[in-house]
Amino acid sequence: MTADALTPCDATDRASRSPSPSAPEAAIPLNSGGPRAAGTAAAAPAAASDGTAARTARVEIDLGDRSYGIEIGAGLLGDARTYAGLPRAARALIVTNETVAPLYAEPLRVALSAHYPDVLVAVLPDGEEHKDWTTLNRIFDALLSQGCDRKTVIFALGGGVVGDMTGFAAASYMRGVPFVQVPTTLLAQVDSSVGGKTAINHPLGKNMIGAFYQPQRVVCDLSTLATLPARELSAGLAEVIKYGPIADMEFMAWLDGQVDALRAGDHAALAHAVRRSCEIKAWVVGQDEREAGLRAILNFGHTFGHAIEAGMGYGVWLHGEGVGAGMVMAAELSRRLGLVDAAFTERLRRLVERAGLPVRGPVLDAADNAGRYLELMRVDKKAEGGEIRFVVIDGPGRAAVRPAPDALVREVVDTCCA
């Protein structure tokens, strides 16, 4: 299948809550209505008696009339029953990329053909460097050239880049059409597919052009994780790890004991990691859909990480690799602000390292590395009036968003970069 593939399915083949107020101390009160814990162990999903999909869990995103479910289990992607109850339409479009298409586009197309008379497949180039206007227009080209209307349902099949771009296209096409997230990477399953943040990159900043637009459903098929390269799996673990320091230290302790199993692709461990991550994110998004306050804590490590991605050039470091090093830097900033001790910072650093992620940031400018980081971090969605606001750990299991003096940030960068 080529990068421009657009394949119609033959019809004969069918078998409000108000957001939390912005405050520097916003955090998840786990013992006061916070996200329900799933426990510290997870059973592998049992196979259905007919050999089809087995659902491990369903996590709800509570957004009033825009609420939706996250389906988590094995074998969901190719099971037509997974997509029952979605908006009806004459046509569906699967948006995927060159890497994912050969693996999963056809099983998804066949499953969807039970619900939609015409199923199209648009294949994009793979990689963060293609998360831009040019590639976004290829989705619109597919929709317009095939006469897709405002009832057309779009399915995002792939990782975070595909999900973000497809969601943005869905938000924009005819001022909004329904879409469904079918994430195939760990990073997308535990983070980017959940919560309705959609965007493309700009050369001056990551995810600076986009929209909040919720999917109709998220389908996390754990079976797809078996085809992930080791580097991509590690990158996804960065987004799993972040949930411990910001919200759930019991989950962080579980990760300490299970990180080797997660890297080895252990099914039960991955099932629990995906479920718990989604539970925490669902709770936060339900409180603050549009990142007016509390939701910003989900960006722990991302301010430094996005600077790394932009400074190195998109695609040189994976997003999760930037977040991994960024979490270590944010923890060090938290220590220097007197919020956590050195033991906590070292514990997090070891966990990030054991996950196969970098724990030191790259040098972006040999003449003034810290200055370059500061320049890039000022182009950040959390910045206000040119003041950088960082997600810091305000004690283990509790996050806050705060500014920090440039001099202190310079010390962190100088200490934490190669």
PyMOL commands that set and color helices and strands:
alter all, ss='L'
color gray80, all
select helices_A, chain A and resi 11-13+64-66+80-83+101-112+128-130+133-145+160-175+186-192+222-227+230-241+243-247+249-263+267-287+294-299+302-312+319-336+342-354+369-377+406-416
alter helices_A, ss='H'
color red, helices_A
select strands_A, chain A and resi 54-61+68-74+91-97+118-124+153-158+179-183+197-202+205-212+218-221+389-393+399-403
alter strands_A, ss='S'
color yellow, strands_A
deselect
rebuild
show_as cartoon
